[in-house]
Amino acid sequence: MSASPALTVAVALDQARAAGLDRVDRDVLMGALLGRDRAWLLIHDDHPLSPAQAARWSDWCARRAAGVPVAYLTGQHEFHGLLLQVTPDVLDPRPDTETLVDWALERLAALGGAAPTVFDLGTGSGAIALAIQHRHPKARVGAVDRSAAALAVARANGERLGLDIDWRQGSWFEPMTGLRVDLIVSNPPYIRPDDPHLADLRHEPREALVADEDGLADLRTLIAGAPAHLRPGGWLLLEHGHDQADAVAAIFEAAGWHEIGHRLDLGGHRRCTGARRP
Ligand SMILES: C[S@@+](CC[C@H](N)C(=O)[O-])C[C@H]1O[C@@H](n2cnc3c(N)ncnc32)[C@H](O)[C@@H]1O
């Protein structure tokens, strides 16, 4: 009996399409499977997969079709030009969060100080802290997460990328006792516990996503606690849900913050709100 013919790149990609995977996911997964870029895949679509690669491909397609994020399958995700290792212990960093990083870099440029200090609260994979440190090497950047498992992923990313971050475990401002910085940034949990979209996010850690009080509980805690940890003139920049901009601005306003402003995400929604310390 002759062995069955090897699965080629083209046939494997067709199988993935039939399983419901979209074009971008198919290309990213095949690139990661073979360690090749998209241009190579286009030219070599008759390249045969080894039996081990074919088995992994079939496993990845089934898990992706079941909603597992691509980054959990490949173990990595590019964020703001950095390749981060990502595991199911951390939120898969979203392109929309690059908006918050860009705003933080703008604020740091406006500060003009020699070595501004920045803290990223709820750092997850370390995405925001690492991107800021990478783009603004003079900044002294710290990062907090309550989850020890998440912080281990973030720390490993920092070591691999050669970026020196002051990693601290604890709840929000707890690990910042006695510390005042120029800028605090955070992408905290902000999804309402009854949000129907949560079903699509079931593979990511719930404690990274969900907050009480219509999703505003952690945003309120951050706005209430930040003044005690910001220097005069310091800024707090927050990511939140696409429909929470007015609510977050109202919380800032009620607490007497200045220069309240917003930034838009890739879809044109007011995704970030920030202000200067009262
Ligand atoms: C939406 S994720 C953001 C992760 C990462 N900053 C990003 O943008 O991809 C929120 C993060 O906040 C952390 N977190 C939740 N509650 C916290 C708390 N009370 N104190 C510190 N971190 C917390 C979660 O563990 C999670 O890593």
The ligand as an ORCA input file, in Angstrom:
! r2SCAN-3c Opt
* xyz 0 1
  C      -7.529     44.124     30.074
  S      -6.135     43.311     30.765
  C      -4.846     44.318     30.088
  C      -3.537     43.613     29.890
  C      -2.473     44.455     29.143
  N      -2.230     45.703     29.825
  C      -2.915     44.743     27.721
  O      -3.304     45.881     27.432
  O      -2.885     43.827     26.888
  C      -6.242     43.818     32.452
  C      -5.125     43.346     33.367
  O      -5.387     43.871     34.680
  C      -5.022     42.906     35.649
  N      -5.812     43.190     36.862
  C      -7.125     42.948     37.118
  N      -7.453     43.392     38.345
  C      -6.318     43.932     38.883
  C      -6.013     44.554     40.114
  N      -6.938     44.712     41.069
  N      -4.757     45.000     40.315
  C      -3.793     44.854     39.357
  N      -4.027     44.257     38.165
  C      -5.272     43.810     37.927
  C      -5.383     41.573     34.992
  O      -4.654     40.528     35.598
  C      -4.984     41.848     33.544
  O      -3.650     41.475     33.305
*
